[in-house]
Amino acid sequence: MGLALQEHTAVTLAYRKEKLFRIKRRNEERFQPLLAEGRLRAAFNAEVLAIEPGAVQLRVGGKEERLANDHVFVFAGGEPPFPLLKAMGLRFGR
């Protein structure tokens, strides 16, 4: 959410469920105003189809869309699926 507060940024949260699950109250209180102000876009029921140089392909509510991007952050729970992410061509570290 911090990136959504920066000028000249467009932030999209692609989330696989229909709403945020187990979000802490203080985060919810920060999240809703960012949505309302258009600083953050939430794509619920989203499936990541591909991560390409400069773009991400999503399926949101059954419709495919391509988002131009500079960076992708993956938050995949407590144990990141490193083999899957590496197979997709992602690199880790510097």
N, C-alpha and C positions, 0 to 999 in steps of 0.2 A: 504494500500500500504506500510505502514511502516514495517509491518512484512516481506514483500518480500525483504527488504533491509538487514534483519538479516541473519547471516550465519547459515547454517544447517537448513534452513526452506524450505518447499515446500508450496507455496500458490496457491490455485485455487479459482478464482472468478466464481461462478455459477450464471449466469444472465439469466433471463427468456426471454429477447428480443434478437433480432439479433445483436444489437449494444447498446452501452451505451447511455442512453437517458438523456438529459439535464445535461451532465457532464460539469463542469466548466473548462475553458481553462487551468488554472494552474494544475488542476488534470489530464487533458488529456496529458499535457506536461510531467507529471511524469509517467503516466500510460504506454504510448507507449514505452519508453525506457526499462521499466521493462519487457514488453512482448518480445521485440526484444532480450534482453539479456537472456531470459529464466528464469528470477527471479520470474515471475508471469505467471500463465496459466489462460486464459480466456475461460470459457465454456459458449458460447452464446447459446441461444435457449435451455436452461437447465431447467429441472424440477427436483426438489428434490423428490425422491420417498420414501426414508427412512433415518433416522438418527439413527445409532446404536452405541453401545459402540465400539469405535475404527474405525468406518467406516461410510461413507455416500454413499448412492446409488442414482445415477443420471440417468436421461434419457437426452442425449445430441444429438440433431439432429436425434432422433428416435432410437438411440442405447443406451442400458443400460450399465452403468459402475459402478464399486465399487471403491471408493477411501479410502485408509487407512488414518486416521486422528487422531489428538490429541484433536483438538478444532474446534467448529463450531460457527461462528458468524452470526447472522441473522439480516439483515438490511431490514426491511419490510415496509418502508415508515414512515409516521408521526405517525400512530397509530398501534403499533405492535399487531398482532392477538394473544393475550395472551391465550384465551381459546383453540384455535387450537394448539398452541405450547405446552401448558400444556397437552392436550390430546395426543400429540406425546411423552410425557414423559420428556419434558424439564423442568429443574429447573431454578429458577431465584435467583440471589443474592448469598450470601455465606452461 
